[in-house]
Amino acid sequence: MRQRLLATWGVVCVLALLGNALYRLTPLAIEPWVEGQMSLWQKAVFVVWAVINAYTEGYRGFHQRFSPRVVGRAFHLGENPRPLDVVFALPFVMSLYHAQKRQRMISWTFIVVLTLVILAVRALPQPWRGIIDGGVVVGLGLGALSVVYFYVRGLRGDPPPAPDLPDPHPPQRLSAEGVQGS
């Protein structure tokens, strides 16, 4: 029971983050539609951008990469709770720490680039901001559904693996005399 609660805690943290973004961006995404601010070709751009984001962000980014990793790490957290990891469940399940170096670098780089893109998009006028945010809302919505999908699979006994945890037994370095520490 405790394992499931801790896994749930990690997943809920991620869903809260995604839900907050959806809550803030959805009104901006629908504003150009409600206010009639788009021409016909801008509406076409909106739809095409939403479809592109459904595939690239929703399917490839979330469903194939982020969601299985997050849920796998959340279930790992439930099975191997360390106090620091439980307190910082969100950065733990997002591979921002206690992950292989390559994945940590990818995760942190993604956060920094995403922050810069968000700042740039905020400066855009409507309807362009709404067009971009519309695609993001579609991708984030599919991403949240993907997290729920993998979480339910995990509750049914088939959680995805947590592929980027650090090796618990790193290889020993070799010195001129042989294995170090021998």
C-alpha positions as CSV (number, residue, x, y, z in Angstrom):
1,M,0.0,0.0,0.0
2,R,2.8,2.4,0.9
3,Q,4.5,1.7,-2.4
4,R,1.4,2.7,-4.3
5,L,1.0,5.8,-2.3
6,L,4.5,7.0,-2.9
7,A,4.2,6.2,-6.6
8,T,0.9,8.1,-6.7
9,W,2.6,11.1,-5.0
10,G,5.3,11.2,-7.8
11,V,2.6,11.0,-10.5
12,V,0.3,13.5,-8.9
13,C,3.2,16.0,-8.7
14,V,3.7,15.7,-12.5
15,L,0.0,15.9,-13.2
16,A,-0.3,19.0,-11.0
17,L,2.5,20.7,-13.0
18,L,0.9,19.7,-16.3
19,G,-2.6,20.7,-15.0
20,N,-1.4,24.1,-13.9
21,A,0.1,24.7,-17.4
22,L,-3.1,23.6,-19.1
23,Y,-5.2,25.8,-16.7
24,R,-3.1,28.9,-17.6
25,L,-2.7,28.3,-21.3
26,T,-6.1,27.1,-22.4
27,P,-7.8,30.5,-22.1
28,L,-5.0,32.1,-24.1
29,A,-5.3,29.3,-26.7
30,I,-9.1,29.7,-27.2
31,E,-9.1,33.5,-27.0
32,P,-8.4,34.1,-30.7
33,W,-11.3,31.8,-31.6
34,V,-13.7,33.4,-29.1
35,E,-12.7,36.9,-30.0
36,G,-12.7,36.2,-33.8
37,Q,-9.1,37.4,-34.1
38,M,-7.9,34.9,-36.7
39,S,-8.2,35.0,-40.5
40,L,-9.0,31.8,-42.4
41,W,-5.3,31.0,-43.0
42,Q,-4.4,31.6,-39.3
43,K,-7.1,29.2,-38.4
44,A,-5.5,26.7,-40.8
45,V,-2.1,27.3,-39.2
46,F,-3.7,26.8,-35.7
47,V,-5.1,23.4,-36.7
48,V,-1.9,22.3,-38.5
49,W,0.2,23.4,-35.5
50,A,-2.2,21.5,-33.1
51,V,-1.8,18.3,-35.2
52,I,2.0,18.7,-35.3
53,N,2.1,19.1,-31.5
54,A,-0.2,16.2,-31.0
55,Y,2.3,14.0,-32.7
56,T,5.6,15.6,-31.7
57,E,4.9,16.7,-28.2
58,G,2.0,14.4,-27.2
59,Y,3.0,11.1,-28.8
60,R,6.7,11.2,-29.4
61,G,7.7,13.5,-26.5
62,F,5.3,12.4,-23.8
63,H,3.9,8.9,-24.7
64,Q,7.2,7.4,-26.0
65,R,9.7,9.1,-23.7
66,F,8.6,11.3,-20.8
67,S,5.5,9.5,-19.5
68,P,7.0,6.0,-19.2
69,R,10.1,7.4,-17.6
70,V,8.2,9.5,-15.1
71,V,5.8,6.6,-14.1
72,G,8.7,4.1,-14.0
73,R,10.6,6.4,-11.7
74,A,7.5,7.0,-9.6
75,F,7.1,3.3,-9.1
76,H,10.8,2.9,-8.3
77,L,10.3,5.7,-5.7
78,G,7.5,3.6,-4.2
79,E,9.7,0.5,-4.0
80,N,12.9,2.3,-2.9
81,P,11.9,5.3,-0.9
82,R,14.7,7.6,0.2
83,P,13.5,10.6,2.3
84,L,15.0,13.2,0.0
85,D,13.5,11.5,-3.1
86,V,10.1,11.4,-1.5
87,V,10.2,15.1,-0.5
88,F,11.5,16.1,-3.9
89,A,9.4,13.6,-5.9
90,L,8.7,16.0,-8.8
91,P,12.4,16.6,-9.7
92,F,13.1,12.9,-8.9
93,V,10.5,11.5,-11.3
94,M,11.5,14.0,-14.0
95,S,15.1,12.8,-13.9
96,L,16.5,16.1,-12.7
97,Y,18.6,14.3,-10.1
98,H,19.5,10.8,-9.2
99,A,19.7,9.8,-12.9
100,Q,22.4,8.9,-15.3
101,K,24.5,11.9,-16.3
102,R,23.3,12.0,-19.9
103,Q,19.6,11.9,-18.9
104,R,20.2,14.6,-16.2
105,M,21.8,16.8,-18.8
106,I,18.9,16.3,-21.3
107,S,16.3,17.0,-18.6
108,W,18.0,20.2,-17.3
109,T,18.7,21.4,-20.9
110,F,15.0,20.8,-21.8
111,I,13.9,22.8,-18.7
112,V,16.2,25.8,-19.6
113,V,15.2,25.8,-23.3
114,L,11.5,25.5,-22.4
115,T,11.8,28.4,-20.1
116,L,13.4,30.6,-22.8
117,V,10.7,29.5,-25.3
118,I,7.9,30.4,-22.8
119,L,9.4,33.9,-22.3
120,A,9.6,34.4,-26.0
121,V,6.1,33.3,-26.7
122,R,4.7,35.5,-23.9
123,A,5.9,38.5,-26.0
124,L,3.9,37.5,-29.0
125,P,0.6,39.3,-29.8
126,Q,-2.6,37.5,-30.3
127,P,-3.5,35.5,-32.4
128,W,0.0,34.2,-32.7
129,R,0.4,33.5,-29.0
130,G,-2.9,31.7,-29.1
131,I,-1.9,29.6,-32.1
132,I,1.3,28.5,-30.4
133,D,-0.4,28.0,-27.0
134,G,-3.1,26.0,-28.8
135,G,-0.6,23.4,-30.0
136,V,1.0,23.3,-26.6
137,V,-2.3,22.7,-24.9
138,V,-3.0,19.8,-27.2
139,G,0.5,18.3,-26.6
140,L,0.3,18.8,-22.8
141,G,-3.3,17.4,-22.7
142,L,-2.2,14.3,-24.5
143,G,0.9,14.1,-22.3
144,A,-1.2,14.2,-19.1
145,L,-3.4,11.4,-20.5
146,S,-0.3,9.4,-21.3
147,V,1.0,9.8,-17.8
148,V,-2.4,8.5,-16.5
149,Y,-2.3,5.6,-18.9
150,F,1.1,4.4,-17.8
151,Y,0.2,5.0,-14.1
152,V,-2.9,2.8,-14.5
153,R,-0.8,0.2,-16.2
154,G,1.6,0.3,-13.3
155,L,-1.2,-0.1,-10.7
156,R,-2.3,-3.2,-12.7
157,G,1.2,-4.7,-12.2
158,D,2.8,-3.6,-15.4
159,P,4.8,-0.4,-14.7
160,P,7.3,0.8,-17.2
161,P,10.9,0.4,-16.3
162,A,12.9,3.3,-14.8
163,P,15.7,3.2,-17.5
164,D,17.9,6.1,-16.3
165,L,18.6,5.4,-12.7
166,P,22.3,5.5,-11.8
167,D,24.1,2.2,-11.8
168,P,24.1,1.0,-8.2
169,H,27.5,-0.7,-8.8
170,P,29.6,1.6,-11.0
171,P,32.5,-0.1,-12.7
172,Q,35.8,0.2,-10.8
173,R,38.5,2.3,-12.4
174,L,41.6,0.5,-13.5
175,S,45.0,1.7,-12.4
176,A,48.5,0.7,-13.6
177,E,48.6,-2.0,-11.0
178,G,45.1,-3.4,-11.8
179,V,41.7,-2.9,-10.3
180,Q,41.7,0.1,-7.9
181,G,41.0,-0.9,-4.3
182,S,42.3,-4.5,-4.7
